[in-house]
Amino acid sequence: MTIEAPFPKVIGVSTPKGGVGKTTTITGLGLYLSRLGKKVLFIDLDNIASLTNNLQGADVRHAHLSNVTDLFKDPEDEAPITVSVISDTIHLIQGDPSISEINRSSDLTIVTALQDNLERNVADIESYDYILIDTPAGNGNPLLATLICADLIYSPIDLDHNAIGSLKELTKVLKPVRRKLNQKLQWGGFVINRVKTLVSVLGKKVPHSLGDRAIYEGLVTAYGDTALLGVIGLRDPIKASISSGKWISGKDDSAQDASYEFENFCKKLMEKI
């Protein structure tokens, strides 16, 4: 009897608000999993394509390979979708600005094409342990397509006064998708990102600023301690490493703290799947 390999676990990142670190955290998560020997397929659905820039180099695109718009074509065409091989354990379906046209499309079938194309038209899809999907800000078609095929969604957030409202907006979208379209979908929680200064209080890293700490406490009160995936400081080593497609390194305190905070987030998130 032949036992089919299981379909990879699909993790997406989504926050309606932009500029909160969706691409940074999903890139870092994939690098973390790769360091554990897991094979990862990245999908870059953001029209800015920063994930592609992180992994492949700024504005480096391989025209002979597929880009993400191919994932929204009719799966019945059975057109092979080819990936960019970044390393043995990291592959990528390249981002492209024309994904914006997918976002504006009124074709209702387009939101199911992503899952169907992954299942049918990406060679050896079962060889991946995880599929990681970066999404644009807002609640358009790329996000809905991601929610339909994802096992887990998580949300980076920064500490401004729109933080709680932004998460509420996302949960309004998640509930009907889970009820009608994807019952396995889970929200893994939120990671607070880009905090200017952190201090340790009772063994936890929390914002130093009293204003930031009030927003932090409001988020934890609203969603619970178990939904908090971690707190990551605004640190130069994160940007320098992740934007080069590399895990955070360095011996100075800032690099060590950055690596610890990021790894803590990754571990907590992976406990949810």
C-alpha positions as a Markdown table, in Angstrom:
| # | Residue | x | y | z |
|---|---|---|---|---|
| 1 | Met | 0.0 | 0.0 | 0.0 |
| 2 | Thr | 1.3 | 3.4 | -1.0 |
| 3 | Ile | 1.2 | 6.1 | 1.8 |
| 4 | Glu | 1.0 | 9.6 | 0.4 |
| 5 | Ala | 3.3 | 12.2 | 2.0 |
| 6 | Pro | 1.3 | 14.8 | 3.9 |
| 7 | Phe | 0.8 | 18.3 | 2.4 |
| 8 | Pro | 3.1 | 20.8 | 4.0 |
| 9 | Lys | 1.9 | 23.0 | 6.9 |
| 10 | Val | 0.9 | 26.4 | 5.6 |
| 11 | Ile | 1.7 | 29.5 | 7.7 |
| 12 | Gly | 0.7 | 33.0 | 6.7 |
| 13 | Val | 1.4 | 36.4 | 8.1 |
| 14 | Ser | -1.3 | 39.1 | 8.2 |
| 15 | Thr | -2.0 | 42.4 | 9.8 |
| 16 | Pro | -4.3 | 45.0 | 8.1 |
| 17 | Lys | -1.8 | 47.7 | 9.1 |
| 18 | Gly | 1.3 | 48.2 | 7.1 |
| 19 | Gly | 4.9 | 48.7 | 8.3 |
| 20 | Val | 4.7 | 46.4 | 11.3 |
| 21 | Gly | 7.2 | 43.7 | 10.2 |
| 22 | Lys | 5.2 | 41.1 | 8.3 |
| 23 | Thr | 8.0 | 40.5 | 5.8 |
| 24 | Thr | 10.8 | 40.7 | 8.4 |
| 25 | Thr | 9.1 | 38.1 | 10.7 |
| 26 | Ile | 8.1 | 35.7 | 8.0 |
| 27 | Thr | 11.6 | 35.8 | 6.5 |
| 28 | Gly | 13.1 | 35.2 | 9.9 |
| 29 | Leu | 10.7 | 32.4 | 10.7 |
| 30 | Gly | 11.7 | 30.6 | 7.5 |
| 31 | Leu | 15.4 | 31.1 | 8.2 |
| 32 | Tyr | 14.9 | 29.7 | 11.7 |
| 33 | Leu | 13.1 | 26.6 | 10.3 |
| 34 | Ser | 15.9 | 26.1 | 7.7 |
| 35 | Arg | 18.5 | 26.1 | 10.5 |
| 36 | Leu | 16.5 | 23.3 | 12.1 |
| 37 | Gly | 16.8 | 21.3 | 8.8 |
| 38 | Lys | 13.2 | 21.9 | 7.6 |
| 39 | Lys | 12.5 | 22.6 | 4.0 |
| 40 | Val | 10.6 | 25.8 | 3.4 |
| 41 | Leu | 8.7 | 27.2 | 0.4 |
| 42 | Phe | 8.3 | 31.0 | 0.6 |
| 43 | Ile | 5.4 | 32.7 | -1.3 |
| 44 | Asp | 5.7 | 36.4 | -1.7 |
| 45 | Leu | 2.2 | 37.9 | -2.2 |
| 46 | Asp | 3.1 | 41.5 | -1.3 |
| 47 | Asn | 3.3 | 43.8 | -4.4 |
| 48 | Ile | 6.4 | 45.4 | -3.0 |
| 49 | Ala | 8.1 | 42.0 | -3.0 |
| 50 | Ser | 10.4 | 42.7 | -0.1 |
| 51 | Leu | 10.5 | 39.0 | 0.8 |
| 52 | Thr | 11.9 | 38.3 | -2.7 |
| 53 | Asn | 14.5 | 41.0 | -2.2 |
| 54 | Asn | 15.5 | 39.6 | 1.1 |
| 55 | Leu | 16.1 | 36.1 | -0.2 |
| 56 | Gln | 17.2 | 36.7 | -3.8 |
| 57 | Gly | 18.7 | 40.1 | -3.7 |
| 58 | Ala | 17.3 | 43.6 | -4.3 |
| 59 | Asp | 15.4 | 43.7 | -7.6 |
| 60 | Val | 16.9 | 40.4 | -8.7 |
| 61 | Arg | 14.2 | 38.5 | -10.6 |
| 62 | His | 14.5 | 35.3 | -12.7 |
| 63 | Ala | 12.3 | 35.7 | -15.7 |
| 64 | His | 12.5 | 32.0 | -16.7 |
| 65 | Leu | 10.9 | 31.1 | -13.3 |
| 66 | Ser | 7.3 | 31.5 | -12.1 |
| 67 | Asn | 6.2 | 34.5 | -10.1 |
| 68 | Val | 3.2 | 34.6 | -7.7 |
| 69 | Thr | 0.7 | 35.7 | -10.3 |
| 70 | Asp | 1.0 | 32.2 | -11.8 |
| 71 | Leu | -0.5 | 30.8 | -8.6 |
| 72 | Phe | -3.7 | 32.6 | -9.5 |
| 73 | Lys | -4.2 | 31.3 | -13.0 |
| 74 | Asp | -6.7 | 28.6 | -13.8 |
| 75 | Pro | -5.3 | 25.4 | -12.2 |
| 76 | Glu | -7.1 | 23.3 | -14.8 |
| 77 | Asp | -4.5 | 24.6 | -17.3 |
| 78 | Glu | -1.9 | 22.5 | -15.4 |
| 79 | Ala | 0.9 | 24.9 | -16.1 |
| 80 | Pro | 3.9 | 23.9 | -14.1 |
| 81 | Ile | 4.9 | 26.5 | -11.4 |
| 82 | Thr | 8.7 | 26.7 | -11.1 |
| 83 | Val | 10.4 | 27.8 | -7.9 |
| 84 | Ser | 13.6 | 29.8 | -7.3 |
| 85 | Val | 16.1 | 27.7 | -5.4 |
| 86 | Ile | 17.8 | 29.9 | -2.7 |
| 87 | Ser | 19.4 | 26.9 | -0.9 |
| 88 | Asp | 18.8 | 23.2 | -0.3 |
| 89 | Thr | 16.2 | 24.0 | 2.3 |
| 90 | Ile | 14.8 | 27.4 | 1.1 |
| 91 | His | 12.8 | 27.8 | -2.1 |
| 92 | Leu | 10.8 | 30.8 | -3.3 |
| 93 | Ile | 8.0 | 31.7 | -5.6 |
| 94 | Gln | 9.0 | 35.2 | -6.6 |
| 95 | Gly | 6.9 | 38.3 | -5.9 |
| 96 | Asp | 5.8 | 40.6 | -8.6 |
| 97 | Pro | 4.1 | 44.1 | -8.6 |
| 98 | Ser | 1.4 | 42.8 | -10.9 |
| 99 | Ile | -0.1 | 40.9 | -7.9 |
| 100 | Ser | -1.9 | 44.2 | -7.4 |
| 101 | Glu | -4.2 | 43.3 | -10.3 |
| 102 | Ile | -5.1 | 40.1 | -8.5 |
| 103 | Asn | -6.0 | 42.2 | -5.5 |
| 104 | Arg | -8.4 | 44.3 | -7.5 |
| 105 | Ser | -10.0 | 41.4 | -9.4 |
| 106 | Ser | -13.7 | 40.8 | -9.1 |
| 107 | Asp | -13.3 | 37.1 | -10.3 |
| 108 | Leu | -14.6 | 35.1 | -7.3 |
| 109 | Thr | -12.8 | 31.9 | -8.4 |
| 110 | Ile | -9.4 | 33.6 | -8.1 |
| 111 | Val | -9.2 | 33.2 | -4.3 |
| 112 | Thr | -9.3 | 29.4 | -4.5 |
| 113 | Ala | -6.7 | 29.2 | -7.3 |
| 114 | Leu | -3.8 | 29.6 | -4.9 |
| 115 | Gln | -4.6 | 26.4 | -3.0 |
| 116 | Asp | -5.4 | 24.4 | -6.1 |
| 117 | Asn | -2.2 | 25.4 | -7.9 |
| 118 | Leu | -0.1 | 24.6 | -4.9 |
| 119 | Glu | -1.7 | 21.1 | -4.7 |
| 120 | Arg | -1.6 | 20.4 | -8.4 |
| 121 | Asn | 1.0 | 22.4 | -10.2 |
| 122 | Val | 4.1 | 22.8 | -8.0 |
| 123 | Ala | 6.4 | 19.9 | -8.5 |
| 124 | Asp | 7.2 | 17.8 | -5.4 |
| 125 | Ile | 5.1 | 20.0 | -3.1 |
| 126 | Glu | 5.0 | 17.2 | -0.5 |
| 127 | Ser | 8.8 | 17.5 | -0.2 |
| 128 | Tyr | 8.4 | 20.8 | 1.8 |
| 129 | Asp | 7.8 | 20.8 | 5.5 |
| 130 | Tyr | 6.4 | 24.3 | 5.5 |
| 131 | Ile | 4.9 | 26.8 | 3.1 |
| 132 | Leu | 5.3 | 30.4 | 4.4 |
| 133 | Ile | 3.2 | 33.1 | 2.8 |
| 134 | Asp | 3.8 | 36.9 | 3.0 |
| 135 | Thr | 0.7 | 39.0 | 2.4 |
| 136 | Pro | 0.2 | 42.7 | 1.7 |
| 137 | Ala | -1.5 | 45.1 | 4.1 |
| 138 | Gly | -5.3 | 45.2 | 4.0 |
| 139 | Asn | -7.9 | 42.5 | 3.4 |
| 140 | Gly | -7.8 | 41.9 | -0.4 |
| 141 | Asn | -7.8 | 38.8 | -2.5 |
| 142 | Pro | -4.2 | 37.6 | -1.8 |
| 143 | Leu | -5.1 | 37.6 | 2.0 |
| 144 | Leu | -8.4 | 35.7 | 1.4 |
| 145 | Ala | -6.6 | 33.2 | -0.8 |
| 146 | Thr | -4.0 | 32.7 | 2.0 |
| 147 | Leu | -6.6 | 32.2 | 4.6 |
| 148 | Ile | -8.4 | 29.6 | 2.5 |
| 149 | Cys | -5.3 | 27.4 | 2.4 |
| 150 | Ala | -3.5 | 28.2 | 5.7 |
| 151 | Asp | -3.2 | 26.1 | 8.8 |
| 152 | Leu | -2.0 | 29.0 | 10.9 |
| 153 | Ile | -2.0 | 32.8 | 10.7 |
| 154 | Tyr | 0.0 | 35.1 | 12.9 |
| 155 | Ser | 0.1 | 38.9 | 13.2 |
| 156 | Pro | 3.0 | 41.3 | 13.9 |
| 157 | Ile | 1.9 | 44.5 | 15.5 |
| 158 | Asp | 3.6 | 47.7 | 16.6 |
| 159 | Leu | 2.7 | 49.8 | 19.6 |
| 160 | Asp | 0.6 | 52.6 | 18.3 |
| 161 | His | -3.0 | 53.4 | 19.3 |
| 162 | Asn | -4.4 | 51.6 | 16.2 |
| 163 | Ala | -2.9 | 48.3 | 17.3 |
| 164 | Ile | -5.9 | 46.7 | 19.0 |
| 165 | Gly | -8.2 | 48.0 | 16.2 |
| 166 | Ser | -6.0 | 46.5 | 13.6 |
| 167 | Leu | -6.2 | 43.1 | 15.2 |
| 168 | Lys | -10.0 | 43.4 | 15.6 |
| 169 | Glu | -10.3 | 44.1 | 11.9 |
| 170 | Leu | -8.4 | 40.9 | 11.1 |
| 171 | Thr | -10.5 | 38.7 | 13.4 |
| 172 | Lys | -13.6 | 40.0 | 11.6 |
| 173 | Val | -12.2 | 38.4 | 8.5 |
| 174 | Leu | -10.9 | 35.2 | 10.1 |
| 175 | Lys | -14.2 | 34.2 | 11.7 |
| 176 | Pro | -16.3 | 33.8 | 8.5 |
| 177 | Val | -13.4 | 32.2 | 6.6 |
| 178 | Arg | -13.0 | 29.6 | 9.4 |
| 179 | Arg | -16.7 | 29.0 | 9.5 |
| 180 | Lys | -17.4 | 28.7 | 5.8 |
| 181 | Leu | -14.1 | 28.1 | 3.9 |
| 182 | Asn | -11.3 | 26.6 | 6.0 |
| 183 | Gln | -12.2 | 25.0 | 9.3 |
| 184 | Lys | -8.6 | 24.1 | 10.1 |
| 185 | Leu | -7.5 | 27.7 | 10.1 |
| 186 | Gln | -6.1 | 28.9 | 13.4 |
| 187 | Trp | -4.9 | 32.4 | 14.5 |
| 188 | Gly | -1.6 | 31.8 | 16.3 |
| 189 | Gly | -1.5 | 35.2 | 18.0 |
| 190 | Phe | 0.5 | 38.4 | 17.7 |
| 191 | Val | 4.1 | 39.4 | 18.1 |
| 192 | Ile | 4.9 | 42.9 | 19.2 |
| 193 | Asn | 7.6 | 44.2 | 16.9 |
| 194 | Arg | 9.9 | 47.2 | 16.5 |
| 195 | Val | 9.8 | 48.3 | 20.2 |
| 196 | Lys | 12.3 | 51.1 | 20.7 |
| 197 | Thr | 13.5 | 50.1 | 24.2 |
| 198 | Leu | 12.8 | 47.0 | 26.2 |
| 199 | Val | 13.3 | 46.3 | 29.9 |
| 200 | Ser | 13.0 | 43.1 | 31.9 |
| 201 | Val | 10.1 | 43.0 | 34.5 |
| 202 | Leu | 9.5 | 39.8 | 36.4 |
| 203 | Gly | 11.4 | 37.8 | 33.8 |
| 204 | Lys | 9.5 | 39.3 | 30.9 |
| 205 | Lys | 10.7 | 41.8 | 28.3 |
| 206 | Val | 8.3 | 44.7 | 28.2 |
| 207 | Pro | 8.4 | 48.2 | 26.7 |
| 208 | His | 10.3 | 50.8 | 28.7 |
| 209 | Ser | 8.0 | 53.7 | 27.6 |
| 210 | Leu | 5.0 | 54.0 | 29.9 |
| 211 | Gly | 2.8 | 54.9 | 26.8 |
| 212 | Asp | 4.0 | 51.8 | 24.9 |
| 213 | Arg | 3.6 | 49.6 | 28.0 |
| 214 | Ala | 0.0 | 50.8 | 28.3 |
| 215 | Ile | -0.7 | 49.7 | 24.7 |
| 216 | Tyr | 1.2 | 46.4 | 25.4 |
| 217 | Glu | -1.0 | 45.7 | 28.5 |
| 218 | Gly | -4.1 | 46.6 | 26.5 |
| 219 | Leu | -3.3 | 44.0 | 23.8 |
| 220 | Val | -2.5 | 41.3 | 26.4 |
| 221 | Thr | -5.8 | 42.1 | 28.2 |
| 222 | Ala | -7.8 | 42.0 | 25.0 |
| 223 | Tyr | -6.3 | 38.8 | 23.6 |
| 224 | Gly | -4.7 | 37.0 | 26.5 |
| 225 | Asp | -1.1 | 36.0 | 27.5 |
| 226 | Thr | -1.2 | 32.9 | 25.3 |
| 227 | Ala | -1.8 | 35.0 | 22.2 |
| 228 | Leu | 1.4 | 37.0 | 22.8 |
| 229 | Leu | 4.1 | 35.3 | 20.7 |
| 230 | Gly | 6.9 | 37.6 | 21.9 |
| 231 | Val | 8.3 | 41.2 | 22.0 |
| 232 | Ile | 11.0 | 42.1 | 19.5 |
| 233 | Gly | 13.1 | 45.3 | 19.9 |
| 234 | Leu | 13.9 | 47.8 | 17.1 |
| 235 | Arg | 17.4 | 46.6 | 16.5 |
| 236 | Asp | 19.9 | 47.2 | 13.6 |
| 237 | Pro | 21.2 | 43.6 | 13.5 |
| 238 | Ile | 17.7 | 42.4 | 12.6 |
| 239 | Lys | 17.4 | 44.6 | 9.6 |
| 240 | Ala | 21.0 | 44.0 | 8.5 |
| 241 | Ser | 20.7 | 40.2 | 8.7 |
| 242 | Ile | 17.1 | 39.5 | 7.6 |
| 243 | Ser | 17.3 | 41.8 | 4.7 |
| 244 | Ser | 20.3 | 39.8 | 3.4 |
| 245 | Gly | 18.5 | 36.5 | 3.9 |
| 246 | Lys | 20.6 | 35.5 | 6.8 |
| 247 | Trp | 19.8 | 34.6 | 10.5 |
| 248 | Ile | 20.8 | 37.3 | 13.0 |
| 249 | Ser | 24.4 | 37.1 | 14.0 |
| 250 | Gly | 26.9 | 39.1 | 15.9 |
| 251 | Lys | 28.6 | 39.1 | 19.3 |
| 252 | Asp | 27.5 | 42.5 | 20.6 |
| 253 | Asp | 24.6 | 42.8 | 23.1 |
| 254 | Ser | 22.2 | 44.2 | 20.5 |
| 255 | Ala | 22.8 | 41.2 | 18.1 |
| 256 | Gln | 22.5 | 38.7 | 21.0 |
| 257 | Asp | 19.3 | 40.2 | 22.2 |
| 258 | Ala | 17.9 | 40.4 | 18.7 |
| 259 | Ser | 18.7 | 36.7 | 18.1 |
| 260 | Tyr | 17.1 | 35.7 | 21.4 |
| 261 | Glu | 13.9 | 37.7 | 20.9 |
| 262 | Phe | 13.5 | 36.5 | 17.4 |
| 263 | Glu | 14.1 | 32.9 | 18.3 |
| 264 | Asn | 11.7 | 33.1 | 21.2 |
| 265 | Phe | 9.0 | 34.3 | 18.8 |
| 266 | Cys | 9.7 | 31.5 | 16.4 |
| 267 | Lys | 9.6 | 28.8 | 19.1 |
| 268 | Lys | 6.3 | 30.1 | 20.5 |
| 269 | Leu | 4.7 | 30.3 | 17.1 |
| 270 | Met | 5.7 | 26.8 | 16.1 |
| 271 | Glu | 4.2 | 25.4 | 19.3 |
| 272 | Lys | 0.8 | 26.5 | 17.9 |
| 273 | Ile | 1.0 | 24.3 | 14.8 |
